[in-house]
Amino acid sequence: MLRDYLTDLPLIAILRGLKPENAEAVGHTLVEAGFRIIEVPLNSPEPFRSIEILSKTMPDNVLVGAGTVLDPDQVIGVHDVGGKLIVMPHADLDVIRCAKKNRLVCTPGVATPTEAFAALKAGADAIKIFPAEATPPAVVKAWRAVLPKDALVLPVGGIKPDNIKPYVDAGANGFGLGSALFTPAMSVEEIGRNARDFAAAWQELRSA
């Protein structure tokens, strides 16, 4: 399921700090640029409200959910407002199992191969290498050599249009994008420009 959303543009928009009143406009701007996965971290203002708005107003081919999910109760909260994606900064197996029990896509954060293998065994749909700043492409390449061939590997943290190529060459399947794409202080127009810059960088890589 997750792989389908990553096919055309394997970039996840992380909207940390998004306010509910801006959710629909920001979401549509991202979708227009080609984004199909939108994450609202739970340490944002009224995150469940934003997730509910996005879930109701984005097209059916857009996967909406939460980031910074820390416990099973939060998984249930995301499910109850229509979210279908659980993204975590850590690899708590109870959270992963709760997400899968409720038929949600789950991407836990990992920083070691031990965590990565445990998360995949628990049912994770992908592994989020976090923070990517501490896991350079050479390390990702080493992980890729031992992880299951079909495992989805998504670096997150410090990703910009000009540094995605080394990670792709190392075996990354996509990326989570934070402050280089969105901050609460940005206008919708600026967010749109950033989104198009990332989309263009990916398409350039693909065409090459």
N, C-alpha and C positions, 0 to 999 in steps of 0.2 A: 504493500500500500504506500509506504513512504517513498519507495523508489519511483512510483508513478509521478508524485509531486515534484521530484527532483529531476525528472527527465529533461525538460526544456531549459530550465534555469535552476541549477542546484544551489540556490542561495536562500538562506533563512533570514528574514527580517526580524531583528530583536529590538522591540520598541520599549526599552526601559524608560520609565517616566511618562509614558503616554497617559493623557487624561481622557476620560470617556467622551467629553464633548468634541474631541479632535479625532476620535477613533475612525469614524467612517471616512472622513476626508483623507486621512493619512492612508488608510487601507486601500481606497480606490486609486490613489496616486501610485502606490506600490504595485497593485495589480496591473495598472496601465503600463508599467515599466517591465512587466513580465514575471513578477514575483508570485509564487503560488504557496508560500509557507510564511505565516505571520505568527510571531511569538510575543506575548505580553508578559514580562516578568512580574511575579507576584509582589515584588517590592515597589511596584508602581502605584500611583494614586487610584483607588477603586478598581483594581485590576479585573475583578470578576465582572464588573459592569462593562468595561472595555471589551473583554472577551465575548460577552453576550452580544454586544452591539456588532462586533466584527463577525461573529458567527451568523448573525441574522442578515447582515447587509452585504457580505462578500459573496461572489459567485460560488456555485457548488464545487468548482474545481480548485478552491483555495482551502488549504488546511490551516485552521486557526487553533491556537491553544496557549498554554502558559509556560513561562520559564521560571527559574528559581523556585521550583517545586521541591519542598523539603520533607513532606510527610504524607502519609496516605489520606488523611483528612482533606488536604488541599487537592489531591487527585479527585476526590469525590466532588469537591466544590467546582472544579473545572468542568467535570462531566455534567454537573447539574445545570450549568449555564450554556451548554452546547459546545464547549471546547472539545477538540479531538486529538490534541497534541500535548504531551507532557515532556518538558525539557528540564533537566536537573543539573546543578553544578557539581553533583557528587554521584556516587554509585550505590545508593542505599537500595538493597535488594528488596526490601519490603515495599518501597515506593514503586519499583519496577513491576513487581508482581501485582500490586493493586491496579496499576495502569493497564496491564494486560488483561487482568480479570474483568475490567470494565471496557475492554476492547478499544483502548486508546493507544495511539502511537506513542512510543516512549524512547527518548534519547537521553541517557544518563551521561554525566560528565565523568571522564576518567583521566588519570595522569600516569598510570602505569599499565603494563601488559596484564598484570594480575587482575587489576580492576576491570580491564577491558574484557578478558575472558569470562570473569564472573558475571559481568553485566549481560553479555551475550547469552550465557547459559541460562540466566534468569528470564530471558525473553526480550531483551532490548532490541529495538528495530534498527538502531544505529548507535555508534559510540561517538560522543562529543569529546574531542581532545581539547582539554581546557586546563589552564590557559595555553593557547597556541604559542604565545610569546616564549613560554618555557619549554616548548616541544618543537624544535626547529624541523625543517623538512628531512634532514638526515635521520632524525629519530623516527619520524613518521614512516620513512622508507624501511627502517629496521622492523618496526611493528608490522608493516604491511607484509613482510616476508613470512611472518608466523601466524598472523590472524587468518581466519577463514576467508577464502577467496571472495565469497559473496558478502562479507561484512561491509557495511557502509561506515566510512570514516569521515568525520566532519570536524575539522579544526575550527575553534572559536576563540576570539580574543586577539585584537590587534590586526585583524585582516583588513587589507585595503586593496583597491584595484591593482596596484602595482606589485603586490607580493603574493598573489594567488598562484602564479605559474609554478614556482618551486614546489609548492605543496601538491599541486596537481601532478607534477612530474614524479613526486614521491609516492603517489597513490591515493591522495585525498579524493573523495567523491563529491564534495561540496563544502559549503562554509556557512557558519553563522556570523552575521554582520551586526555589529553594535554601533558605537558612537561615530564611526566613519560613515554610517548610513543615516542614523537618526539620533537626535537629542531633543528633549522637550523645547529647547530654545529655537530650533530650526523652524522656518516657515514651510508650508506644504510645498511651495515651489522649490525650495532648497532640497528638501527630502526627495522630491521627484528627480532633480538633477543628479543627486547622489545615486539614486536607484538606477537611473539610466547609465551612469558611468560604470557602475558595477556590472550591469547587464552587458554593456558594450565590451568590457574587459573579458567577460566570459565568452562572448560570441567570437571575439578575436582569437582567443585561445582555441576554441573549437574549430574555427576555420583553418587555423594553422596546422 
